[in-house]
Amino acid sequence: MQHWQYRVGYRTYTKSNGEKGTEYGIVEAFFNDKMDEIIDLLKEKELLVEDQSAQVVLLEDYDLQPALIMKQDGATLYITRDLAAALYRKREYNFEESLYRPELVSPRATRYY
């Protein structure tokens, strides 16, 4: 089995000659138009429930807090975008297994889940 890692986003760096450079991957905005499908899929599978006018996935069976998918005002969150990204990558790369580690992207990321 081949293992590989793909980092999403971009980083700015300084070249050895002092010039600024940017390295690009797929940035978060790429998934903005893909989040409605995630919400529809969660509803279709009866996983999305309303809680205080927000949309959440209950995870108490896993001893976890509910996952907030869409806020009361209709705004989505990082987790919604991450789910859209995961579905996109599954379709694009057809991998057998995916391990998602938000702390590789940001040390603060795990506090949002």
One Martini backbone bead per residue (centre of mass of N, CA, C, O) as a GRO file, in nm:
protein
  113
    1MET     BB    1   0.096   0.037   0.023
    2GLN     BB    2   0.050   0.366  -0.040
    3HIS     BB    3   0.199   0.657   0.103
    4TRP     BB    4   0.061   0.989   0.157
    5GLN     BB    5   0.087   1.349   0.157
    6TYR     BB    6  -0.148   1.629   0.174
    7ARG     BB    7  -0.131   1.970   0.160
    8VAL     BB    8  -0.323   2.238   0.251
    9GLY     BB    9  -0.272   2.534   0.087
   10TYR     BB   10  -0.043   2.789   0.196
   11ARG     BB   11   0.289   2.940   0.164
   12THR     BB   12   0.517   3.166   0.283
   13TYR     BB   13   0.845   3.263   0.160
   14THR     BB   14   1.202   3.285   0.171
   15LYS     BB   15   1.444   3.315  -0.026
   16SER     BB   16   1.786   3.311  -0.047
   17ASN     BB   17   1.762   3.601  -0.219
   18GLY     BB   18   1.491   3.747  -0.066
   19GLU     BB   19   1.256   3.648  -0.200
   20LYS     BB   20   0.927   3.606  -0.246
   21GLY     BB   21   0.709   3.320  -0.188
   22THR     BB   22   0.466   3.075  -0.319
   23GLU     BB   23   0.275   2.796  -0.208
   24TYR     BB   24   0.040   2.576  -0.360
   25GLY     BB   25  -0.280   2.452  -0.309
   26ILE     BB   26  -0.567   2.377  -0.165
   27VAL     BB   27  -0.788   2.599  -0.074
   28GLU     BB   28  -1.057   2.660   0.117
   29ALA     BB   29  -1.238   2.807  -0.103
   30PHE     BB   30  -1.278   2.558  -0.291
   31PHE     BB   31  -1.517   2.437  -0.079
   32ASN     BB   32  -1.764   2.633  -0.063
   33ASP     BB   33  -1.948   2.484  -0.301
   34LYS     BB   34  -1.948   2.190  -0.123
   35MET     BB   35  -2.127   2.216   0.149
   36ASP     BB   36  -2.420   2.158   0.069
   37GLU     BB   37  -2.379   1.855   0.023
   38ILE     BB   38  -2.316   1.784   0.314
   39ILE     BB   39  -2.582   1.873   0.434
   40ASP     BB   40  -2.757   1.688   0.258
   41LEU     BB   41  -2.627   1.418   0.347
   42LEU     BB   42  -2.689   1.444   0.650
   43LYS     BB   43  -2.993   1.459   0.614
   44GLU     BB   44  -3.037   1.195   0.452
   45LYS     BB   45  -2.897   1.029   0.708
   46GLU     BB   46  -3.006   1.156   0.977
   47LEU     BB   47  -2.761   1.344   1.132
   48LEU     BB   48  -2.908   1.611   1.122
   49VAL     BB   49  -2.970   1.849   1.381
   50GLU     BB   50  -3.156   2.053   1.580
   51ASP     BB   51  -2.988   2.315   1.787
   52GLN     BB   52  -3.065   2.613   1.861
   53SER     BB   53  -3.093   2.668   1.534
   54ALA     BB   54  -2.883   2.460   1.476
   55GLN     BB   55  -2.651   2.239   1.307
   56VAL     BB   56  -2.603   1.896   1.409
   57VAL     BB   57  -2.390   1.630   1.522
   58LEU     BB   58  -2.428   1.355   1.703
   59LEU     BB   59  -2.158   1.205   1.939
   60GLU     BB   60  -2.227   1.038   2.205
   61ASP     BB   61  -2.142   0.743   2.113
   62TYR     BB   62  -1.825   0.877   2.125
   63ASP     BB   63  -1.781   1.083   2.357
   64LEU     BB   64  -1.889   1.352   2.212
   65GLN     BB   65  -1.946   1.638   2.099
   66PRO     BB   66  -2.113   1.820   1.911
   67ALA     BB   67  -2.127   1.897   1.566
   68LEU     BB   68  -2.092   2.200   1.420
   69ILE     BB   69  -2.215   2.284   1.093
   70MET     BB   70  -2.450   2.514   1.147
   71LYS     BB   71  -2.541   2.807   1.213
   72GLN     BB   72  -2.808   3.009   1.277
   73ASP     BB   73  -2.713   3.207   1.020
   74GLY     BB   74  -2.576   2.977   0.805
   75ALA     BB   75  -2.302   2.934   0.890
   76THR     BB   76  -2.007   2.786   0.847
   77LEU     BB   77  -1.746   2.557   0.922
   78TYR     BB   78  -1.459   2.391   0.927
   79ILE     BB   79  -1.592   2.110   0.938
   80THR     BB   80  -1.752   2.141   0.677
   81ARG     BB   81  -1.505   2.181   0.495
   82ASP     BB   82  -1.363   1.917   0.572
   83LEU     BB   83  -1.583   1.730   0.462
   84ALA     BB   84  -1.567   1.834   0.172
   85ALA     BB   85  -1.269   1.760   0.134
   86ALA     BB   86  -1.294   1.455   0.185
   87LEU     BB   87  -1.493   1.395  -0.044
   88TYR     BB   88  -1.323   1.502  -0.274
   89ARG     BB   89  -1.075   1.317  -0.229
   90LYS     BB   90  -1.219   1.051  -0.266
   91ARG     BB   91  -1.307   1.107  -0.558
   92GLU     BB   92  -1.023   1.189  -0.679
   93TYR     BB   93  -0.833   0.935  -0.535
   94ASN     BB   94  -0.954   0.665  -0.427
   95PHE     BB   95  -0.902   0.579  -0.145
   96GLU     BB   96  -0.902   0.357   0.131
   97GLU     BB   97  -0.758   0.565   0.336
   98SER     BB   98  -0.808   0.824   0.593
   99LEU     BB   99  -0.612   1.064   0.771
  100TYR     BB  100  -0.706   1.313   1.005
  101ARG     BB  101  -0.488   1.604   1.098
  102PRO     BB  102  -0.535   1.916   1.214
  103GLU     BB  103  -0.254   1.971   1.364
  104LEU     BB  104  -0.091   2.003   1.092
  105VAL     BB  105  -0.220   2.279   1.020
  106SER     BB  106  -0.311   2.342   1.333
  107PRO     BB  107  -0.269   2.357   1.672
  108ARG     BB  108  -0.577   2.473   1.713
  109ALA     BB  109  -0.783   2.284   1.559
  110THR     BB  110  -0.890   2.080   1.784
  111ARG     BB  111  -1.081   2.293   1.935
  112TYR     BB  112  -1.320   2.276   1.700
  113TYR     BB  113  -1.405   1.950   1.776
   0.00000   0.00000   0.00000
